[in-house]
């Protein structure tokens, strides 16, 4: 199912475009397909990636990697999601790149979310929302998230060889906060907590949703 979405993304690419490229398993497949098309057709593609992993893959496949601070226009971008509801609201950040992913989503004129149908949910209620926080504010932010109505807040641990919490590429930690009721205002309320850098709740940015299933790829555009 992810392969089908990846192939559709690669087919949409035009020669010379500047793309925003996210992070995750579906994105990895899409970049592979873009690289294959570049080699086959001799087209050029420029990418603004959201993570070191994505940047390395792009470089290996011949996609020209632009600096994250690139000030030019980004034609369109694509990224996956951990969960998507019928409002085109997303939860992202399972891989820890939520800050870069939200910056990219905000910059793209069109932002396509690519998922398989297992990521579709009736609501985002009780789904852990990653919240990136400067380390010094972790305890305070945890208390404030609970005051906002979170039923559970956990500091995300590192599961690799490092002892202690996950550290993002910006040097911050991640709190995973579950809310029994997710509203559009929640995104702004989380951002207003002192020490919070960004959250993985995306209520504004998706313009299209491409869903891969056994029947093929369904494409939906967000209502104006």
Secondary structure, 3 states (H helix, E strand, C coil): CHHHHHHHHHHHCCCCCEEEECCCHHHHHHHHHHHHHHHHHCCCCEEEECCHHHHHHHHHHCCEECCCCCCCCCCEEEECCCEECCCCCEECCCCCCHHHHHHHHHHCCCEEEEEEHHHECCCCCCCCEEEEECHHHHHHHHHHHHHCCEEEEEECECCCCCCCECCCCCCCEEEEEEECCCCHHHHHHHHCCCCEEEECEECCCCCEEEEEECCEEEEEECCC
